[in-house]
Amino acid sequence: SGSGKTTIADLISGLVQPDTGGVFVDGVPLDEIDLRLWRSTIGYVPQEMFLFHDTVLMNVTLGDPSQRPEDVELALRRAEAWEFVSKLPQGLDTVVGERGALLSGGQRQRLAIARALAHRPRLLILDEVTTSLDPESERAVCDALAKLHGNVTILAVSHQPALASMADRIYRIQDGGAEPVQVEPARTRRARASA
């Protein structure tokens, strides 16, 4: 805690600028890239995600009229949320309660992930998305993320071993730097397991 993990996610998304050094995207300094365009390619699930006292549809689209119901359904499916949403009393039109109080923690997180996936990002940034979840909810979120492998690049900030076990690359942030942790890539482990 306090080592700068969230700050790194904010630097990558261009929400904050570095005091020294730089952020590069495919070798191009981020300060030379159209930030609005760059941010449109990112889906971001912050550590403190917020759901509105509104419908599932509104919480996923944030009122964006370009998001059609079929886009929302796809995002919910990719976030492994469609199954529980389709069983809600009014489906997409079900009000989730203040801060999502009518949903479980795992359901709230999967809705937040669906919100981040709704505009089909190339990079999905997750900041401590499983920290406050019970083991079953954490497993459901991890299952959803595993199914995204190969479709979107995921940068996950986490203390949780379950999330780290899914990674192809792991970096430990400490003492003001990032050190790579030697680990067999998850894709290699998955390939070997399916053989």
C-alpha positions as CSV (number, residue, x, y, z in Angstrom):
1,S,0.0,0.0,0.0
2,G,1.2,3.5,-0.8
3,S,3.8,2.4,-3.3
4,G,2.3,4.1,-6.3
5,K,0.3,1.3,-8.0
6,T,-2.8,3.5,-8.6
7,T,-0.6,6.4,-9.6
8,I,1.0,4.2,-12.3
9,A,-2.5,3.3,-13.6
10,D,-3.4,7.0,-13.6
11,L,-0.1,7.9,-15.4
12,I,-0.8,5.3,-18.1
13,S,-4.3,6.6,-18.7
14,G,-3.1,10.2,-18.8
15,L,-5.1,11.3,-15.8
16,V,-1.9,12.6,-14.2
17,Q,1.4,13.7,-15.7
18,P,4.8,12.5,-14.4
19,D,7.0,15.0,-12.6
20,T,10.1,13.4,-14.2
21,G,10.5,10.8,-17.0
22,G,7.7,9.9,-19.3
23,V,5.0,7.5,-20.4
24,F,5.4,5.9,-23.8
25,V,2.7,4.2,-25.9
26,D,4.3,2.0,-28.6
27,G,7.5,4.2,-28.3
28,V,5.6,7.5,-28.6
29,P,5.6,9.9,-25.7
30,L,2.1,10.1,-24.2
31,D,2.4,13.9,-24.2
32,E,2.6,13.8,-28.0
33,I,-0.6,11.7,-28.3
34,D,-4.1,13.1,-28.5
35,L,-5.2,12.3,-24.9
36,R,-8.9,12.3,-25.7
37,L,-8.2,9.7,-28.4
38,W,-5.9,7.7,-26.2
39,R,-8.5,7.6,-23.3
40,S,-11.2,6.5,-25.7
41,T,-9.2,3.2,-26.2
42,I,-9.1,2.6,-22.4
43,G,-11.6,1.0,-20.1
44,Y,-10.9,1.9,-16.5
45,V,-12.3,0.2,-13.3
46,P,-11.1,2.3,-10.4
47,Q,-10.6,1.0,-6.9
48,E,-13.6,3.0,-5.7
49,M,-16.1,2.2,-8.3
50,F,-19.5,3.8,-8.1
51,L,-22.9,2.7,-9.2
52,F,-25.8,5.1,-9.5
53,H,-29.3,4.6,-8.1
54,D,-30.5,3.9,-11.6
55,T,-31.0,1.0,-14.0
56,V,-28.4,-1.6,-15.0
57,L,-28.6,-0.1,-18.5
58,M,-27.8,3.4,-17.3
59,N,-25.0,2.2,-15.0
60,V,-23.3,0.4,-17.9
61,T,-23.8,3.1,-20.6
62,L,-23.6,6.2,-18.3
63,G,-26.3,7.7,-20.5
64,D,-24.3,7.4,-23.7
65,P,-26.9,7.4,-26.5
66,S,-24.5,5.7,-28.9
67,Q,-24.6,2.5,-26.7
68,R,-27.3,0.2,-28.0
69,P,-28.9,-2.5,-25.9
70,E,-27.1,-5.2,-27.9
71,D,-23.8,-3.4,-27.1
72,V,-24.7,-3.4,-23.5
73,E,-25.6,-7.1,-23.6
74,L,-22.3,-7.9,-25.2
75,A,-20.4,-6.0,-22.6
76,L,-22.4,-7.7,-19.8
77,R,-21.7,-11.1,-21.4
78,R,-17.9,-10.4,-21.6
79,A,-18.0,-9.3,-18.0
80,E,-19.8,-12.6,-17.0
81,A,-22.7,-10.4,-15.8
82,W,-25.4,-11.3,-18.3
83,E,-26.6,-14.4,-16.5
84,F,-27.5,-12.6,-13.3
85,V,-28.8,-9.4,-15.1
86,S,-31.1,-11.4,-17.4
87,K,-32.7,-12.9,-14.2
88,L,-33.3,-9.6,-12.5
89,P,-37.0,-8.5,-12.3
90,Q,-36.8,-6.0,-15.2
91,G,-33.5,-7.2,-16.7
92,L,-31.6,-4.2,-18.1
93,D,-34.3,-1.9,-16.7
94,T,-33.8,-3.1,-13.1
95,V,-32.8,-0.3,-10.7
96,V,-29.7,-1.4,-8.7
97,G,-30.3,0.7,-5.6
98,E,-28.1,3.4,-4.0
99,R,-24.4,2.5,-4.9
100,G,-25.7,-0.8,-6.2
101,A,-27.0,-1.9,-2.8
102,L,-29.4,-4.4,-4.3
103,L,-26.5,-6.4,-5.9
104,S,-23.8,-8.5,-4.3
105,G,-20.2,-7.2,-4.3
106,G,-19.2,-9.5,-7.2
107,Q,-22.2,-8.4,-9.2
108,R,-21.3,-4.8,-8.7
109,Q,-17.8,-5.4,-9.8
110,R,-18.9,-7.2,-12.9
111,L,-21.2,-4.3,-13.8
112,A,-18.3,-2.0,-13.4
113,I,-16.2,-4.2,-15.7
114,A,-19.1,-4.2,-18.2
115,R,-19.2,-0.4,-18.0
116,A,-15.5,-0.4,-18.9
117,L,-15.9,-2.9,-21.7
118,A,-19.0,-1.2,-23.2
119,H,-17.0,0.9,-25.7
120,R,-14.7,-2.0,-26.6
121,P,-11.4,-0.7,-25.3
122,R,-8.0,-2.0,-26.4
123,L,-6.7,-1.6,-22.8
124,L,-8.6,-2.5,-19.6
125,I,-7.1,-1.0,-16.4
126,L,-8.3,-2.6,-13.2
127,D,-7.4,-1.1,-9.9
128,E,-7.8,-3.5,-7.0
129,V,-11.1,-5.0,-8.5
130,T,-11.2,-8.0,-6.2
131,T,-9.8,-6.6,-2.9
132,S,-13.1,-6.4,-1.0
133,L,-14.8,-9.5,-2.4
134,D,-15.5,-12.8,-0.8
135,P,-13.7,-15.9,-2.4
136,E,-16.7,-16.9,-4.5
137,S,-17.2,-13.4,-5.9
138,E,-13.5,-13.0,-6.5
139,R,-13.5,-16.3,-8.4
140,A,-16.5,-15.1,-10.6
141,V,-14.6,-11.8,-11.4
142,C,-11.4,-13.7,-12.2
143,D,-13.3,-16.1,-14.4
144,A,-14.8,-13.2,-16.3
145,L,-11.3,-11.7,-16.8
146,A,-9.8,-15.0,-17.9
147,K,-12.3,-15.1,-20.7
148,L,-11.2,-11.7,-21.9
149,H,-7.7,-13.1,-22.5
150,G,-6.6,-12.4,-26.1
151,N,-9.4,-9.9,-26.7
152,V,-8.1,-6.9,-24.7
153,T,-4.9,-6.1,-22.9
154,I,-5.5,-6.0,-19.2
155,L,-3.4,-4.0,-16.7
156,A,-4.4,-5.2,-13.2
157,V,-3.2,-3.5,-10.0
158,S,-3.7,-6.0,-7.2
159,H,-2.5,-7.5,-4.0
160,Q,-4.6,-10.6,-4.6
161,P,-2.8,-13.9,-5.5
162,A,-5.9,-15.1,-7.5
163,L,-5.6,-12.1,-9.9
164,A,-1.8,-12.4,-10.1
165,S,-2.1,-16.1,-11.0
166,M,-3.8,-15.1,-14.3
167,A,-1.1,-12.8,-15.4
168,D,1.4,-13.2,-18.3
169,R,3.7,-10.6,-16.7
170,I,3.9,-9.5,-13.1
171,Y,5.8,-6.5,-11.7
172,R,6.3,-5.8,-8.0
173,I,6.1,-2.1,-7.1
174,Q,8.3,-1.2,-4.2
175,D,11.0,1.2,-3.1
176,G,10.1,3.7,-5.9
177,G,10.5,1.2,-8.7
178,A,9.0,-1.7,-10.6
179,E,10.8,-5.0,-10.6
180,P,9.7,-7.9,-12.9
181,V,8.7,-11.1,-11.1
182,Q,9.8,-14.2,-12.8
183,V,6.7,-16.3,-13.6
184,E,5.6,-18.6,-16.3
185,P,3.1,-16.7,-18.5
186,A,-0.5,-17.6,-17.8
187,R,-1.0,-18.3,-21.5
188,T,1.7,-20.9,-21.4
189,R,0.2,-22.5,-18.3
190,R,-3.2,-22.6,-19.9
191,A,-1.8,-24.2,-23.1
192,R,0.0,-26.8,-21.1
193,A,-3.1,-27.6,-19.1
194,S,-5.3,-28.0,-22.2
195,A,-2.7,-30.3,-23.9
